[in-house]
Amino acid sequence: MHCVVNTINTPLWDILIWMLIAIGLFFTLISGFAQFRLFGRSVKTMLTSRSGHNADDGISAFQAFVTGLASRVGVGNVAGVAIAISLGGAGAVFWMWLIALIGMCSALAESSLAQLFKIRDPLTGRFRGGPAYYIEQGLGQKWLGVVFAIALIVCFGFVYQSIQSNTITQSLQSAMGCVSENDACQGDWQIYKHVVGAMLVILTAPIIFGGIQRVSKIAEMIVPFMAMIYLAVAAFVIVLNITEVPAVIGLIFTKAFTFEAAGGGLFGSMVSAAMMQGIKRGLYSNEAGQGSAPNAAAAASVKHPVEQGTIQMLGVFVDTLIVCSCTAFVILLATMPENAGDLTGVQLTQAALEQHVGGWGQYFLAGLLFVFAFSTIIGNYAYAESNMQFLKNNEIVLTLFRVLVLAFVYFGAVTKVAVVWDMGDLTMGTMAFINLIAIVLLSKYVFALVKDYQSQIRAGVAEPEFKLENHPQMQAKVKSDIWR
């Protein structure tokens, strides 16, 4: 299975990398660099959106923001960055930064579309939506919406859940000193990892059975707290090695343009290993253009679609330019042990942190990663739930789906890391490919929304409000009466 996955992954990602860059630049240029012009507005909106929404309609804009961050800020920020650096070198960090800055506009586009085409759930009365919904309504292609929904369910409901639980067991294994196959504790670890998997299932079940409302409330409590702790430790490491920071920054920029082909074929030979790994792991972490965060964005109760679009745009910035950068500096500022080549993903980050702060760094990161990955598990579920409801909005089907999600949480805890990560690349690539094409085809609506939002801001409107009757070209496409 691993061979089949890699055979598909290679040509898919050879093409997808150029699509991500081209489409991100397209939205950046046509919107007049909205990710920079609206950045201050996005911060203000996020900070003031914790209240004032109608709880009967959906979650608050802030809850949608932290639900998105719950999925974004996690394994990709710790294990993903380590993998990118180990395979692509320090230059991969530059490409992570670049894809995030460009991708901020893709995130603005997809989340604004998700708000425009969201619907009211007939069973609960609350909002739901996402790429499957705007593909069905905006493009009139329900079959493609179904394909996207299936890809997202497989990716976020199953594969990514396995990645999170796998990383938890990897970090605990490293903290226990059971990295090498020759370690005496390897026999005991074969039992412990099943215990860890069972514990994760027990903790996850009551949250996901409460639906996105419960997920958003839990995320609102733990995401800001866990992010601040990690940033504080990383800042301590950076200050401790402040004289070496300029050299590391220089290394990142120098190695970014040191060419070493990532693969064969026309497209593969045109992409460096640093570029390939930086963009892959950057997209995994910040999800810009991937079509995942819009599922949380659509559930928010806001007055204008772009309001939530700017907040999700901010999520990309926080995830990659801040959190991922902290991990990168922790690794690049460290003097790695001789067995660094045997370390995988999160274990590399743990070894680097231990070198900076001592033995407690292993245990600190293992504990923090548990919270990171656990929050991502519940955040990922929120995305998948909306798409399962798109396919079949039935309580029995939803219950069976939740049980299957829990099964994959357990599976990830006891399986090999390489297969899980490559499966993640395949499903993520499929989602992104479909979503990127969709948002380009629907770009006229994105630009109309951004223009309407900006014109109200220039007119001095404190809280821009979207009225569908002022946009005849959208009325025929939008099925719901939410904006009427």
N, C-alpha and C positions, 0 to 999 in steps of 0.2 A: 504493500500500500504506500509505503514511504517513497518508493521509486516512482510510482504513478503520480503521486502528488508533486514531486519535484520536476517530473517531465512536463506537467501542465504549468507549474509555477514559472518556469524560466521564460517561455515566450510571453506569458501573460504580463509579467512584471517588466519585461523589456519594453513593451508598448505602454504599459500603465504609467511608468515613470515620466515619460514625455507628455502623456495626457495630463497628469497632475500639474506639471509645470506650466504647460500651455494654457490650460483652463483657468488655473489660478491667476496667471498673468492677464488673461482675457478679462476676468471680472475685476481685477485690480485696475487695469487701464480704463476700461469702459465706465467704471464707477468713480473714476477720478481719485484712486487711492483711498477708498472709503475706510480701509482698516486703520489708516493714520488720521484722517480727518474726523472720524467718529469715535476715535479711541477714548478721548476724555468723556464723551457722552456715554459710552458703554460702561465706564467705571461708575459714573454718577448714577446711571439707571440701576446697575447691579446693587449698589449700596442702599438705594432708596426703595427697593422693590420687595422687601421682606413682608410688607403689609399692604393693605389697600386693594387686594384682589378679592374676587368673589369665590370663596371656598367651595361653593356648590357647583361652580363651573369647572374648576381645575386647580392645579397647584400654582403657587406664586412664581413670578419670574425668577426670583432668587432660588427657590426650591428646584426649578428646572435647571438653573445654572449649577447648583451643587450636585444634582443628580447626574448631570453631564460630566462634572469633575470627578464624581465618584467612579465613573467608568474610565475617564481619561487618566486621572492621577492614580497610578498603581504600578503594576508589574512593568509596564512599558517604560516608566520613568526610572526604574532601578535595574531590572534584568535586561530590558530592551536596549537601554543605552550601553550597558556592558557588552552585550552581544554585538552591537553596532561598532563599538571601538575595537573589540577583539578581532572582528572579521574585516572591518574597513579602515581601521586605524583612527588616529585623532581627527583626520579630515572629515570623518563621518559626522562629527558634531556640527561642522559648518553647514552641511547639507540638511541636517535636522533643523537648524535655525532658519535657513532659507525657505524650506518647504513650509515651515510654520508661518512665516511672514506672508508668503504668497497665499497659503491656505486659509488665512484669516478671512479673506474675501470670499473664498468658496464656502466657508462655514456661515458667513453672513447670508449668502445666497440661499443655501439649502434650508437653513432654519427659518428664514423669512417666508420661503415657499411652503414650508411645513405649517406655519401659522396661517397663511392665506387659505390653504386647502384643508385645514383641519375640520373634523366633524364632531358632532355631539353623540356620545355613546347612547344608544337607545335604552340600554339597561340601567346605566348609572347616571346619565345626564351630564357626565363630565367630558372634557375635550380629549381627543386622541387624533393622531395623524403621523405623518412622516413621508419618506420618499414613495412608498407604495401607494399612498393616498394621492400625492400630487402627480404621480405617473398615471394613475387611473383617471383622475379628473382633468388635469392640465393637458396631458398628451392623448387622453382617450384610449389608452392601451392597458386594459386591465390585466391581460396576460403577462405583460412585462412587470406590472406591479406585483403579480403573484410570484414571478420568478425572483424578483428582488426580495420579497417578504420571506420566501423559502431560504434564500441565501443568507439573509440576516438572522433568521431563526437558527440555522445551522451554525453560523459564525458566533453570534452572541449568546444564543441559548445553550449551545453545546460546546463548541470548540474553545471559545474564549473562557468559558467557565472552567474547562479543563486546564487551561494555561494558568489561571489564577491559583487553583488548588495545587497544581504542580509546583508553582513557585513557592508556595507556602511550605510544602514538604522539602523542597530543595534547600530553602533557607534554614529550616529546622535541622536538616541533615548536616549542613555545614556547621551550624552552631554546636552540634553534638560531636563534631570531629570525625564524621563517618564519610568523608569525601572519597577516599581511595578504596578500591575493592579489597585491599589487603588489611584495612583497618579491622580491629577485633570486634567492633560494634556493628559490623555489617549484618550479621545474623539477626541481632535484635532489631535493627532498623527495618528489616523486611516485615516485622510485626507492627512496629510503631507507625509506619506510614499508613497502614489500614486503620489504625486507631485515629490518626489525624483526619483521614478521609471521612470516617464516621462522625467525628466531632463537627466537621464543617457542615455536613448534611443536617445535623441536629440544630446548629445555629442558624443556618440559612432558611430552613423550612418555614418557621413561623413568620418570617419577614416577607418572603415572596408570595406566600398564600394571602397576604394582606393587600397585594396589588401595588400599583405605582404610588398610591397615596401614602402607604406605609413606608415604601422604599424612600420616597422623597423626604419624609420626616426623619428617618434614621440618617439619611445622607446629610441633611441639614445640621444634625448634631455632631457627626463624627468627622466629616470631610475637612472643614476649616481647622479643626483641632489637630488632626493628624498631619496636615500640610504644614502648619506652623512649626510643629516639633521637628519635622524633617528639615525644613529650611533653616531652622535655628542651628541644628547640628552641622549642616553643610556650611553655613556662614562661619561657624567657629573654625572648621577645617580650613576654609579659604583664608581667614584672617591669620591663622596659625602659619600659613605658607604664603603670605601676601607677597613676599619678594619674588616668588617663583611664578606668580600668576601671569605677568607679562610674557614670560617665555612660553607658557602653556597656550596662551591666546595666539602667539605667533606660530606655534606648532600646529594649531588647529587650522589656521588660514593657509599655512604652507602646504600641509599634507592634503588639504582639500583639493588641490590642483596637481598633486603628484599622481600621474595616471598609471593605473594597473587595472586592466580590463576585468570586468565583473563576470563575463561569460563569452560564449561564442556567438556566431551569427552576426548579422548586420547591426541589430540594435544592441545586443549584449556587448559587442566589441567597442561600441561608442560610449559606454557607461563605465566609469571607474568603480572599483570595489567600494571606495569611500562613499561615492554618490549613491550607489545602490543600497548599501546598508543604512546610510543616513536617512534616505527617503523612506525606505521600508519601515524602519523602526520609528521614524518620526511620524509617519502616518498611523502606525499602530498605536502610538501614544496619544497624539492629539486628535486623530480621527477626522481631520479637516477634509471635506469632500467625500468622505467615506459613506455618508448616509445614515450614520448611527445616531449622533447627537440630535438631529431633527426630531426623532421620535420622542425625546424628552421635551424639546422645545415646543412641540405642538400641544403638549398637555398644559402649558401655562396659560393663565388668564391675563392678557395684556390688552392695551388699547390700540396698538399698531403692530403689525407683523414684524417690522424692522426693529422695533424695540427689543424683541426677543432675539432677533438676528444679531444685534450688536452685542448682546450678553454672551451668546454662544461664541461669537468671534473673540471675545475677551478670554473665554475658556481655553482657546487654542494658545493664546499668548501665555497665560499663566502656566499651562501644562508644559510647553516646550521651552520657551525662552527663560522661564524661571526654574521650574522643578527639574526638568531634564538637564539643564545646564549645571545645576548643583551636583547631580550625580556625575556628570562628565568631569567636573573639576575635582571631585573627590577621587575619582579613578586616576586621572592624568597627573595629579599632584603627588600620587603615592609611588613608593618604591616597591614594586610587586615582588612576592616571593618566587623562588625558583620553580615551584610547582604550578605557577599561574596558568600554564598551558593546559593543565588538567581541570581547571575550574570552569564552570559553566554558568553563564548568565549572572544570576543574583549572587552566586558564590564569589565571583570576581569583585563585585561591589563590596561584599562583606569583608573580603581580604584587604581591600584598599582602606576601608573605614577602620579596620582593626589596626592597620599600620599607622594610622593617624592618631587614634585616640586610645589604643590599647585593647586588651581582650574583651572588654565590655561592649565594644563596637559590634562584634558578632551577634551578641544577644539582643542588643538594642535594635539592630536592623531586622533581626528575625522577628522580634515582637512587632515592630512598626510595619513590616511587610505583611504580617498577618492581618493587621487592620487595613492596610492599603488594598491587599488582594481581596479581603472579605467585602469591603465597600464596593470594589469593582464587580464582584460577583452579583451583588444586589442591583448595582447600576446597570449591568449588562442585562439582567433579567427584565428591567423596566423597558428597555428597547425591544426585547424579543416579545414581550407580552402584547405590545401594541400591534405588532405584525401578525401574531397568532390570531388576534381579534379581527384583523383585516381578512384573514383566510376563513376563519370560522369563529364567530362570536357566540360561543356556547360554553356554559359553565363546566360541563362534564369534560369537554375537550381541553379547556384551560387547566382543569385539575390534572388530567393525564399529562399534559405538557409540563406542568410544574414538577411532577414526579420524575419525568424524564430529565429535566434540568438537574435535579438533585443527583440522579444517577451519574451524569457526566461530571458533576463536582467530585464525586467519589472516584470515578475513573481517572481523572486527572491527577489525583493525589498518589496514585500507585503506578503510573505509567512512565515511559521514557520522555525526556524533554524535547528531543529533536523532532520526533513525529508530531508532537502537539504544536510546536511553533510553526512548522512548515504547513500543517493543516490550517493554522491561523492565517498564514500568508495567502493561501489559496482562497479561502472563503472571504477574507478581507478584500482581496484583489477583485473577486467577482462582484462583490457589492459596489466597490468604488467604480468599477468599469461601467456598470449600469447607471449608477447615480450621476456620475460626471456627464454622461451623454444626456441624461434627463434634464439636469439643471442648465446645460447649454441651450437645449431646445426650448426651455421655459425662461430663458434669460430676459426676454422682453418684459415679463411680469416682475422680475427682480428689479430691473432698472426703473420701472414705473413706481414700484413700492419705495425704493430708495429716494427717488426724485420727490415723491409726495412727502416723505418723512423729512427730508432736508428743507423743502420749501416751507413747511410748517415751523421748523426750528428757526429759519431765517426770518419768518414773520413774527417771531417772539412768542409762539405757542409753547407754554411750559410743558404740557404733556400731549404730544401729537396724537391725533385720533384718526383711524382709518375708516373711511366710509365708502362702501362698495359702489353706491349709486353714482359716485363721481368718476368711476372707471368702467365705462360700458364694455370695453374689450375683455374685462374679467368676469362680468356678470354671467355670461353664458357658460363659463367653465366652472365657477365655484358652486358646488351643490348645496352646501349648508347655508342656513340663514344667519349664521353667527355674526357676519360683518354687515348684514343689511339693517 
